[in-house]
Amino acid sequence: HDLQEPLRMVFSYLQLIKERYGSKLDSDADEFINYAVDGAKRMQGMLNDLLNYSRVTTQGKPLEKTDCKDVIKQVLSNLQIIIKESNANIVYGDLPIIIADTSQLIQLFQNLIINAIKFCKKESPYINILAKRKEKEWLFSVQDNGIGINLQYSERIFKIFQRLHTRSEYPGTGIGLAICKKTVERHNGNIWVESELGKGSTFFFTIPITRGDYEQ
Ligand code: ADP
């Protein structure tokens, strides 16, 4: 993408300085060049995140009949390695067929499940996915037994690049929930969290029931 071009230029000129003048510079200069490369790398990561964020609306597909059970099966297959490694136990109830952008729904559940596994200190993360039919919407929930969230931050975590931990504590860039929120809003729904510190969190989101929705 064009946005990456200036960064590629920064990378290649830093590389050139290193190669051509490396032997003439002192160790401080070497260190400074490495910092500059690190900064540029982080910038590249953020740029990629921003592109993915903006693509939720610019490259969204038409909403179509989507079986949420198939969505979860796909997510569990995509995540089979981290599920195995983390010893996570993921269960789900009856899930409906709704009108949605299938790949975005996969991404949405995937982000929530990855977080539920990541922000857990217990030996086995336990994750429960449910859907309830309300009058005008489906209410989905993804519940975990993880570290929980101080509710003071319950809105902030959905903002882009906002995180509550350092990258050394828990890896990540703070884009996942921002993408979830944008996705749910593209479907005219809402997303929020309820949580108790140390006990776990439940992420809820709604998707309006459209004519053409089918229950299983
Ligand atoms: P990232 O995972 O890269 O930090 P997210 O946007 O997915 O970015 O999440 C933002 C922040 O919200 C996380 O850094 C974490 O502090 C908090 N968070 C998200 N999901 C959970 C969860 N299931 N349990 C506890 N905290 C969570």
Residues whose N, C-alpha, C, O or C-beta is under 5 A from the ligand:
A	BS01	ADP	N115 A116 F119 G146 G148 I149 I157 Q162 R163 L164 H165 P171 G172 T173 G174 I175 G176 L177 A178 S201
